[in-house]
Amino acid sequence: TKAYQRLSYDLIADDETFDQVDSTRQVTETEPLLPEHAKDGVPPWVWIWCAMNGILFGVKLYITSLTAFFGDATLTQNLTLMQFTVAFLGTLVALQISRISCFAQGPWHRVLTTISLTIAGLASLQLLKLHGATVARPLLLLSWGVSHAL
């Protein structure tokens, strides 16, 4: 694909190891996914998606920084290990999204909204636990796992 060809632009042949390399940027034409939306530049929804991803990352980072305050050392370690595990599994699942047939039809605004509301709800539950509310350990673990897998 074009992306892999672009990665090879700066590769050097074995006999040119110490020769001067032309490192000027090579520009090739690309097509936007939705040309009618991009005729005036970057569509506004792109910036909304970037902002939402930043906000969601910030929420997850904030909650993660408070891991030690959820309970004892065993729970802290379990939450941390679970975070790494579900984040890895979530990444593996996300790699397959581009193979879904409806992926090329346009942005998934409903999916972003659903994920944002889900993370907000789960983060609220976790913050309630930090403020002294009684939250069952299985529910806390489930909310932690789901919020970090998304």
C-alpha positions as CSV (number, residue, x, y, z in Angstrom):
1,T,0.0,0.0,0.0
2,K,1.0,3.6,-0.3
3,A,1.7,3.9,3.5
4,Y,4.3,1.2,3.3
5,Q,5.8,2.7,0.2
6,R,6.2,6.0,2.1
7,L,7.9,4.2,5.0
8,S,10.6,3.1,2.5
9,Y,11.4,6.5,1.2
10,D,14.4,7.0,3.4
11,L,15.8,3.5,3.2
12,I,19.4,3.3,2.0
13,A,21.0,0.7,-0.3
14,D,23.9,-1.2,1.3
15,D,26.5,0.4,-1.0
16,E,25.3,3.9,-0.1
17,T,25.7,3.6,3.7
18,F,28.1,6.6,4.1
19,D,27.0,8.6,1.0
20,Q,24.9,11.7,1.3
21,V,21.2,10.9,1.2
22,D,18.5,13.0,-0.4
23,S,16.1,13.6,2.5
24,T,13.7,16.0,0.9
25,R,10.1,15.1,1.5
26,Q,8.3,13.3,-1.3
27,V,4.7,14.5,-1.7
28,T,2.1,12.3,-3.3
29,E,-1.6,13.0,-3.8
30,T,-4.1,11.5,-1.4
31,E,-7.8,11.4,-1.3
32,P,-9.9,12.2,1.9
33,L,-12.3,9.5,3.1
34,L,-15.3,11.9,2.5
35,P,-14.2,14.4,-0.2
36,E,-17.4,16.5,0.0
37,H,-16.8,17.1,3.7
38,A,-13.2,18.1,3.2
39,K,-13.6,20.6,0.4
40,D,-13.2,23.5,2.8
41,G,-10.2,22.0,4.6
42,V,-10.4,19.8,7.7
43,P,-14.0,19.1,8.7
44,P,-15.1,20.4,12.1
45,W,-15.9,17.0,13.4
46,V,-12.3,16.0,13.2
47,W,-11.4,18.6,15.8
48,I,-14.3,17.4,18.0
49,W,-13.0,13.8,17.8
50,C,-9.5,15.0,18.7
51,A,-10.8,17.0,21.6
52,M,-12.9,14.1,22.9
53,N,-10.0,11.6,22.6
54,G,-7.9,14.1,24.6
55,I,-10.6,14.5,27.3
56,L,-11.1,10.7,27.6
57,F,-7.4,10.1,27.8
58,G,-7.2,12.8,30.5
59,V,-10.1,11.2,32.5
60,K,-8.4,7.8,32.3
61,L,-5.1,9.2,33.3
62,Y,-6.6,11.0,36.3
63,I,-8.4,7.9,37.5
64,T,-5.3,5.8,37.0
65,S,-3.2,8.3,39.1
66,L,-5.6,7.6,42.0
67,T,-5.2,3.8,41.8
68,A,-3.5,3.5,45.2
69,F,-6.4,5.1,47.0
70,F,-9.1,2.5,46.0
71,G,-8.1,0.1,48.7
72,D,-5.2,-2.1,49.8
73,A,-2.0,-2.9,48.0
74,T,-3.4,-6.1,46.5
75,L,-6.3,-4.2,44.9
76,T,-4.0,-1.5,43.6
77,Q,-1.8,-4.2,42.0
78,N,-4.8,-6.0,40.5
79,L,-6.2,-2.7,39.1
80,T,-2.8,-1.9,37.5
81,L,-2.3,-5.3,36.0
82,M,-5.9,-5.3,34.8
83,Q,-5.4,-1.9,33.2
84,F,-2.4,-3.2,31.2
85,T,-4.1,-6.4,30.2
86,V,-7.4,-4.8,29.0
87,A,-5.6,-1.9,27.2
88,F,-3.6,-4.5,25.2
89,L,-6.8,-6.5,24.4
90,G,-8.6,-3.4,23.5
91,T,-5.9,-2.4,21.1
92,L,-6.0,-5.8,19.5
93,V,-9.7,-5.5,19.0
94,A,-9.3,-1.9,17.6
95,L,-6.8,-3.1,15.0
96,Q,-9.7,-5.1,13.4
97,I,-12.1,-2.2,13.1
98,S,-10.7,-1.1,9.7
99,R,-11.7,-4.5,8.3
100,I,-15.4,-3.9,9.0
101,S,-17.3,-3.1,5.8
102,C,-19.1,0.0,7.2
103,F,-15.8,1.5,8.3
104,A,-15.3,3.2,4.9
105,Q,-18.8,4.8,5.0
106,G,-17.8,7.6,7.2
107,P,-17.0,8.6,10.8
108,W,-18.7,6.7,13.6
109,H,-20.1,9.6,15.7
110,R,-22.5,7.4,17.6
111,V,-19.7,5.1,18.6
112,L,-17.7,8.0,19.9
113,T,-20.7,9.3,21.8
114,T,-21.4,5.9,23.3
115,I,-17.8,5.4,24.4
116,S,-17.6,8.9,25.9
117,L,-20.8,8.4,27.9
118,T,-19.7,5.0,29.0
119,I,-16.3,6.2,30.2
120,A,-18.0,9.2,32.0
121,G,-20.4,6.9,33.8
122,L,-17.7,4.4,34.8
123,A,-15.4,7.2,35.9
124,S,-18.2,8.6,38.0
125,L,-18.7,5.2,39.7
126,Q,-15.0,5.0,40.4
127,L,-14.9,8.5,41.8
128,L,-17.9,7.7,44.0
129,K,-15.8,4.8,45.4
130,L,-13.0,7.2,46.2
131,H,-15.4,9.6,48.0
132,G,-16.5,6.8,50.3
133,A,-19.5,5.3,48.6
134,T,-20.0,1.6,48.9
135,V,-19.2,-0.1,45.6
136,A,-18.9,-3.9,45.5
137,R,-15.4,-5.0,44.5
138,P,-16.6,-7.0,41.4
139,L,-18.5,-3.9,40.2
140,L,-15.4,-1.8,40.7
141,L,-13.2,-4.3,38.8
142,L,-15.7,-4.6,36.0
143,S,-16.0,-0.8,35.7
144,W,-12.2,-0.5,35.8
145,G,-11.7,-3.2,33.1
146,V,-14.3,-1.8,30.7
147,S,-13.2,1.8,31.1
148,H,-9.6,1.0,30.3
149,A,-10.4,-1.4,27.4
150,L,-12.3,1.4,25.5
